[in-house]
Each structure stands twice: as structure tokens, then as C-alpha cells.
């Protein structure tokens, strides 16, 4: 741990020139007292670190000194390619590795390019989770699963199924039964996916939510043989699309105004859009279009139709039409009354 910190200190000075103890302590997340001790240790080890006194002083390396510690090891090189998602790196336990890799890359740059990382960081930032997502700590199973993914190590894990069976979490798996519960199984972790702030583990044939693992036992002495043809991005795209489509278990027939058609991509499930638009008939004399809309349930359809307001009419099924008509009648009573709040006079 200290050796990595000392190397980071040298690389910081090489990349940025003179830095104060306060700047180094902030960058390395240590106290200024620890910075002074580390500088002393480096000097005793023969690294030419000097202190400039007075205003504008700080620590610097001897002019012309270049460390040869800029070569990336495998873990640092792999982490560098993920440096655009720093929060994800920290959650996987790779924050320190990535920071060292970035320092080595910066130190290897020519003097005229050493401000490039800072320049890019001030202009581009990736914030993966969606708006209004609750802050949550990373799943405890994430760090061991990340180590398993990087090292191609199998794991034995206890996975807690959701109360509702999810096809995307069962594909290719055996020995699973319906209902909630935890099943212990041997897995070969191929990759990790961060989707809207939620982590998923991909095996060769299935996808699991990481926050549903109750325990993970890593087998570091073992390695599994990866399928060289496996493409994580393509696998995720296929499985997630299949999962989204599997939720659309029923259809409703609706008649939409031109305004509702423009709202359709905002209100309907994304997985339902292509089928809905493909089923659309020709506009009638008023410009309204009849189409079949795939939905997860009639309860979900009820909420979606209400969002269209008077720009949509349910044609089928009759129960949904009756329910929406009842909601429209209650809204009419509420807003059509001259009594104000609560729809009651005086």
C-alpha cells in the first residue's frame, strides 16, 4: 500500500512539476504529515525530491529526473480503459489501480501534453445513473465478482430470486424453481454490466442482478476456459431486449390522435414501440390512428392511457375501456364542478 503511494507521489511530481504538501495530501488522500514522511523516505531511497521554501514553494523533482516506473501492468492497463466511469471503478475496488495507471500515463506524456487529462476532465463527465435514482452503496458481492471476472475464476454463490420469475435471470440455468428464495450454484463470471445504476453479472448463458447475491465464494486457485467468441456487449443487448419483450404479456387496442402519436415514444415501453407502430393503420378523417400496443399488464396500460389524456381512446379490451371511462367521468365531476376544491359546493 505504501509502496504504491510513494510511486504515485513521484509520478505526480514528474507529471505536474512543483506541488505543495497540501496539494499532494489532497491528491493522495493522506495527511500533510504523511506527505512529509513519504518525501523523506523517497529522499533516503535516492529519489531526488527537493523542497522549495517560501511563497510559491513546494516539493519538486530534480530537473531532468525521469522515473522508469511508467510501464503499465496488466491490471492498470485494463483499468485505464475504464477510466471514463470512475464511480464504477471505485465500486469494483479498482479505484487505486486506475489512479496509478492514469498517473503513469500522464508521466509518460511529453511536457506539452501533461495538462491533457485535466483538460478533458474539465470538459467531459459521465454520470451513469438516471435522474432521481436513490443513492445506494455498491452491492457487497460486487468486489469479489469483479475479481472473478478479471481473473476468469469460478465462484460459488447464493442467489436470491425475485418474488416474480424473471426470464432474463434464468436462461441456460438448471435446478431453479419458481418463487422467492436463495439457490446456491457454481458460476463462471464472464462480465459485469452497469445499467442505470444497477450492476448485473453475465455468465456465458445468463444474467443476474448483483444485489441479489447473498454470498459469493471466490475460487482463486481455479480458472475456467472462456469462450473466445463471447461478445459481452452483443450478449447484453440480446438478453436485455429479450427480457424487456418477455414482460410485454398482453396487448391493448387504442386509437391515438396526432398529438398522442408524438407522445407514444415517451409514454409506451421502448420495447413495445416497433410492434405498436408496425400495427398502426391508416389515419382516419380526423388524423387519428388505431394500433395495437403491447403492455406488461392491464394495470400498466391503465396508467399509460391516462397519461395521454383526451388524446387516446381505448377500443379493446372492454374492461380497460370501462375503467378509463370511469376515471374520465370522475375527472369530469372533479373539474366540471363549480364548487372548487373537492368538487363540492359551499
C-alpha positions as CSV (number, residue, x, y, z in Angstrom):
1,X,0.0,0.0,0.0
2,X,2.7,2.5,1.0
3,X,4.9,1.5,-2.0
4,X,2.0,2.3,-4.4
5,X,1.5,5.6,-2.6
6,X,5.2,6.5,-2.8
7,X,5.2,5.7,-6.5
8,X,2.1,7.8,-7.0
9,X,3.8,10.7,-5.3
10,X,6.8,10.5,-7.6
11,X,4.6,10.3,-10.7
12,X,2.6,13.3,-9.6
13,X,5.7,15.4,-9.2
14,X,7.0,14.2,-12.5
15,X,3.8,15.0,-14.3
16,X,3.0,18.3,-12.7
17,X,6.3,19.7,-11.5
18,X,6.2,21.6,-8.2
19,X,3.4,20.7,-5.8
20,X,2.7,21.8,-2.2
21,X,2.2,19.4,0.6
22,X,-1.4,20.4,0.7
23,X,-1.9,19.6,-3.0
24,X,-0.2,16.3,-2.6
25,X,-2.2,15.4,0.5
26,X,-5.5,16.2,-1.3
27,X,-4.5,14.3,-4.4
28,X,-3.3,11.2,-2.5
29,X,-6.0,11.4,0.2
30,X,-3.5,11.4,3.1
31,X,-2.4,14.0,5.7
32,X,0.3,16.6,5.1
33,X,2.3,14.9,7.9
34,X,2.2,11.7,5.9
35,X,3.3,13.6,2.8
36,X,6.4,14.9,4.6
37,X,7.3,11.4,5.9
38,X,6.9,10.0,2.4
39,X,9.1,12.6,0.9
40,X,11.8,11.9,3.5
41,X,11.5,8.2,2.7
42,X,11.9,8.9,-1.0
43,X,15.0,11.0,-0.4
44,X,16.6,8.3,1.7
45,X,15.9,5.9,-1.1
46,X,17.8,8.0,-3.6
47,X,14.9,9.7,-5.3
48,X,15.9,13.4,-5.8
49,X,12.9,15.1,-4.2
50,X,13.6,18.7,-3.1
51,X,11.6,21.2,-1.0
52,X,11.4,24.8,-2.2
53,X,10.9,27.2,0.7
54,X,8.9,30.4,0.8
55,X,6.0,31.8,-1.1
56,X,5.1,29.5,-4.1
57,X,7.3,26.7,-2.7
58,X,6.6,23.0,-2.5
59,X,8.1,19.8,-3.5
60,X,9.7,19.0,-6.8
61,X,12.0,16.5,-8.5
62,X,15.5,17.4,-9.6
63,X,15.3,19.0,-13.1
64,X,15.7,16.3,-15.7
65,X,14.9,13.4,-13.4
66,X,12.6,10.8,-15.0
67,X,11.4,7.7,-13.3
68,X,11.2,4.5,-15.2
69,X,8.1,3.3,-13.3
70,X,5.8,4.4,-16.0
71,X,5.2,1.0,-17.5
72,X,1.7,-0.2,-17.0
73,X,1.0,-3.7,-15.7
74,X,-2.0,-5.7,-16.9
75,X,-4.4,-4.6,-14.2
76,X,-3.5,-0.9,-14.6
77,X,-3.8,-1.1,-18.4
78,X,-7.2,-2.8,-18.2
79,X,-8.4,-0.2,-15.6
80,X,-7.2,2.6,-17.8
81,X,-9.7,1.7,-20.4
82,X,-12.5,2.1,-17.8
83,X,-11.3,5.4,-16.6
84,X,-14.4,7.1,-18.0
85,X,-16.5,5.6,-15.3
86,X,-14.7,6.4,-12.1
87,X,-17.6,5.6,-9.7
88,X,-17.9,2.2,-11.3
89,X,-14.2,1.6,-10.8
90,X,-14.4,2.5,-7.2
91,X,-17.4,0.2,-6.6
92,X,-15.4,-2.7,-8.2
93,X,-12.4,-2.0,-5.9
94,X,-10.3,-0.7,-8.8
95,X,-10.1,3.0,-7.9
96,X,-6.5,2.9,-6.7
97,X,-5.3,0.8,-9.7
98,X,-6.9,3.2,-12.1
99,X,-5.5,6.2,-10.4
100,X,-2.0,4.8,-10.6
101,X,-2.5,3.9,-14.3
102,X,-3.6,7.5,-15.1
103,X,-0.6,8.9,-13.3
104,X,1.8,6.6,-15.2
105,X,0.1,7.6,-18.5
106,X,0.4,11.3,-17.5
107,X,4.1,10.9,-16.6
108,X,4.8,9.3,-19.9
109,X,3.4,12.3,-21.9
110,X,5.7,15.0,-23.2
111,X,5.7,18.2,-21.1
112,X,3.4,20.0,-23.6
113,X,0.7,17.4,-23.2
114,X,0.7,16.8,-19.5
115,X,-2.4,19.1,-19.0
116,X,-4.4,16.9,-21.4
117,X,-6.0,14.7,-18.7
118,X,-7.1,17.7,-16.6
119,X,-8.3,19.5,-19.7
120,X,-10.5,16.5,-20.7
121,X,-11.8,16.0,-17.1
122,X,-13.0,19.6,-17.0
123,X,-14.9,19.2,-20.3
124,X,-16.5,15.7,-20.2
125,X,-18.0,13.8,-17.3
126,X,-20.1,10.6,-17.3
127,X,-22.9,10.3,-14.7
128,X,-24.4,6.8,-15.4
129,X,-27.4,6.6,-13.1
130,X,-30.7,8.2,-14.1
131,X,-32.3,11.2,-12.5
132,X,-34.0,10.8,-9.2
133,X,-32.3,7.5,-8.5
134,X,-31.7,6.8,-4.9
135,X,-28.1,6.8,-3.7
136,X,-27.2,3.3,-2.7
137,X,-24.0,1.6,-1.6
138,X,-22.4,-0.8,-4.0
139,X,-23.5,-4.4,-3.6
140,X,-21.2,-6.3,-1.2
141,X,-20.9,-9.1,-3.9
142,X,-19.6,-6.7,-6.5
143,X,-15.9,-6.6,-5.5
144,X,-15.4,-10.4,-5.4
145,X,-17.3,-10.8,-8.6
146,X,-15.1,-8.2,-10.2
147,X,-12.0,-10.1,-9.2
148,X,-13.6,-13.3,-10.6
149,X,-14.3,-11.6,-13.9
150,X,-10.8,-10.1,-14.2
151,X,-9.1,-13.4,-13.3
152,X,-11.5,-15.9,-15.0
153,X,-12.1,-17.5,-11.7
154,X,-15.3,-19.5,-11.0
155,X,-17.4,-18.7,-7.9
156,X,-19.9,-20.5,-5.7
157,X,-22.7,-18.1,-5.0
158,X,-26.1,-18.0,-3.2
159,X,-28.5,-16.1,-5.4
160,X,-31.8,-14.7,-4.1
161,X,-34.5,-14.9,-6.7
162,X,-37.1,-12.1,-7.0
163,X,-40.6,-13.0,-6.0
164,X,-41.6,-12.7,-9.6
165,X,-39.8,-15.0,-12.0
166,X,-37.6,-13.1,-14.4
167,X,-36.7,-14.9,-17.7
168,X,-33.5,-12.9,-18.2
169,X,-32.2,-14.4,-15.0
170,X,-32.9,-18.0,-15.8
171,X,-31.8,-18.6,-19.3
172,X,-29.5,-21.6,-19.5
173,X,-29.7,-22.3,-15.8
174,X,-30.9,-25.6,-14.2
175,X,-32.3,-26.6,-10.9
176,X,-34.3,-23.4,-10.5
177,X,-37.9,-23.4,-9.2
178,X,-40.5,-20.6,-9.1
179,X,-41.0,-18.3,-6.2
180,X,-38.6,-16.3,-4.0
181,X,-35.6,-18.0,-2.3
182,X,-31.9,-18.4,-2.4
183,X,-30.3,-21.0,-4.6
184,X,-26.6,-22.0,-4.3
185,X,-24.8,-22.5,-7.6
186,X,-21.5,-22.6,-9.3
187,X,-21.0,-19.8,-11.8
188,X,-18.4,-18.8,-14.4
189,X,-18.4,-14.9,-14.4
190,X,-17.8,-13.6,-17.9
191,X,-18.5,-9.9,-17.4
192,X,-20.2,-7.1,-15.4
193,X,-22.7,-4.6,-16.8
194,X,-23.7,-1.3,-15.2
195,X,-27.2,-0.3,-16.3
196,X,-28.9,2.8,-14.9
197,X,-27.0,2.5,-11.6
198,X,-27.7,-1.3,-11.2
199,X,-25.0,-3.9,-11.6
200,X,-25.6,-7.2,-13.5
201,X,-23.3,-10.2,-13.8
202,X,-23.2,-12.0,-17.1
203,X,-22.2,-15.7,-17.4
204,X,-22.0,-17.5,-20.7
205,X,-25.7,-18.0,-20.9
206,X,-27.5,-15.9,-18.3
207,X,-27.7,-12.5,-16.5
208,X,-28.0,-11.9,-12.7
209,X,-28.6,-8.8,-10.6
210,X,-25.5,-8.4,-8.4
211,X,-27.5,-7.0,-5.5
212,X,-29.4,-10.3,-5.2
213,X,-26.3,-12.3,-4.4
214,X,-26.4,-13.1,-0.6
215,X,-22.8,-14.6,-0.6
216,X,-20.0,-15.2,-3.1
217,X,-17.1,-17.6,-2.6
218,X,-14.3,-16.9,-5.0
219,X,-12.0,-19.8,-6.1
220,X,-8.7,-18.0,-6.9
221,X,-6.8,-21.2,-7.4
222,X,-9.2,-22.3,-10.3
223,X,-9.7,-20.8,-13.7
224,X,-12.4,-21.5,-16.3
225,X,-11.9,-21.5,-20.1
226,X,-13.6,-18.5,-21.6
227,X,-15.4,-18.8,-25.0
228,X,-13.2,-16.7,-27.3
229,X,-16.2,-15.8,-29.4
230,X,-18.2,-14.3,-26.5
231,X,-19.1,-10.7,-27.0
232,X,-20.3,-9.0,-23.8
233,X,-21.9,-6.0,-25.5
234,X,-23.8,-8.1,-28.0
235,X,-24.8,-10.7,-25.3
236,X,-26.2,-7.9,-23.1
237,X,-28.1,-6.3,-26.0
238,X,-29.7,-9.6,-26.9
239,X,-30.6,-10.7,-23.4
240,X,-31.9,-7.3,-22.2
241,X,-34.0,-6.9,-25.3
242,X,-35.4,-10.4,-24.9
243,X,-36.1,-9.7,-21.2
244,X,-37.9,-6.4,-22.0
245,X,-40.0,-8.1,-24.6
246,X,-40.8,-11.0,-22.2
247,X,-42.5,-8.5,-19.9
248,X,-45.0,-7.4,-22.5
249,X,-47.5,-10.2,-21.9
250,X,-50.7,-8.6,-23.3
251,X,-52.0,-6.2,-26.0
252,X,-54.4,-3.3,-25.9
253,X,-56.0,-1.7,-28.9
254,X,-56.0,2.1,-28.8
255,X,-57.0,5.0,-31.1
256,X,-54.5,7.8,-30.9
257,X,-54.6,11.4,-32.1
258,X,-51.6,13.0,-33.9
259,X,-50.6,14.6,-30.6
260,X,-50.7,11.2,-28.8
261,X,-48.6,9.6,-31.6
262,X,-45.9,12.2,-30.8
263,X,-46.1,11.2,-27.1
264,X,-46.0,7.5,-27.8
265,X,-42.2,7.1,-27.5
266,X,-42.3,8.9,-24.1
267,X,-45.2,7.0,-22.6
268,X,-45.0,3.5,-24.0
269,X,-42.3,0.9,-23.2
270,X,-39.4,1.2,-25.6
271,X,-39.6,-2.5,-26.3
272,X,-43.2,-2.1,-27.4
273,X,-42.7,0.8,-29.9
274,X,-41.7,-1.1,-33.0
275,X,-44.6,-3.6,-32.8
276,X,-47.0,-0.8,-32.0
277,X,-46.0,1.3,-34.9
278,X,-45.9,-1.7,-37.3
279,X,-49.6,-2.5,-36.3
280,X,-50.8,1.1,-37.0
281,X,-53.5,1.5,-39.6
282,X,-54.1,4.5,-41.9
283,X,-55.2,7.8,-40.3
284,X,-58.9,8.3,-40.3
285,X,-60.6,11.5,-41.3
286,X,-59.6,13.2,-38.1
287,X,-56.0,12.1,-38.3
288,X,-56.4,9.5,-35.6
289,X,-54.6,6.2,-35.9
290,X,-55.6,2.8,-34.5
291,X,-52.8,0.5,-33.3
292,X,-52.1,-2.5,-31.0
293,X,-49.9,-1.6,-28.1
294,X,-48.0,-4.4,-26.2
295,X,-48.1,-3.8,-22.4
296,X,-46.8,-5.5,-19.3
297,X,-50.3,-5.7,-17.8
298,X,-53.7,-4.0,-17.9
299,X,-52.7,-2.1,-14.8
300,X,-49.7,-0.7,-16.6
301,X,-51.8,0.0,-19.7
302,X,-54.4,1.9,-17.5
303,X,-51.6,4.3,-16.2
304,X,-50.2,4.8,-19.7
305,X,-53.6,5.6,-21.3
306,X,-54.4,8.1,-18.6
307,X,-51.2,9.9,-19.4
308,X,-52.4,10.5,-22.9
309,X,-55.5,12.3,-21.5
310,X,-58.2,13.1,-24.1
311,X,-55.7,12.3,-27.0
312,X,-56.3,8.5,-26.7
313,X,-59.3,6.2,-26.8
314,X,-59.2,2.5,-25.6
315,X,-61.0,0.2,-28.0
316,X,-60.1,-3.1,-26.5
317,X,-60.3,-4.9,-24.0
318,X,-63.7,-3.8,-22.8
319,X,-62.7,-3.9,-19.1
320,X,-59.9,-1.4,-19.7
321,X,-62.2,0.8,-21.7
322,X,-64.8,0.8,-18.9
323,X,-62.1,1.6,-16.3
324,X,-60.7,4.5,-18.2
325,X,-64.2,5.8,-18.9
326,X,-64.9,5.7,-15.1
327,X,-61.7,7.7,-14.5
328,X,-62.7,10.2,-17.1
329,X,-66.2,10.6,-15.5
330,X,-64.6,11.2,-12.1
331,X,-62.3,13.8,-13.5
332,X,-65.2,15.5,-15.2
333,X,-67.1,15.6,-11.9
334,X,-64.0,16.9,-10.2
335,X,-63.1,19.6,-12.7
336,X,-66.5,20.3,-14.1
337,X,-68.0,21.3,-10.7
338,X,-68.2,25.0,-9.9
339,X,-67.7,24.2,-6.2
340,X,-63.8,24.3,-6.3
341,X,-61.8,22.1,-4.0
342,X,-63.0,18.5,-3.8
343,X,-65.8,19.2,-6.4
344,X,-68.3,20.2,-3.6
345,X,-70.0,23.5,-3.3
346,X,-70.1,25.7,-0.3
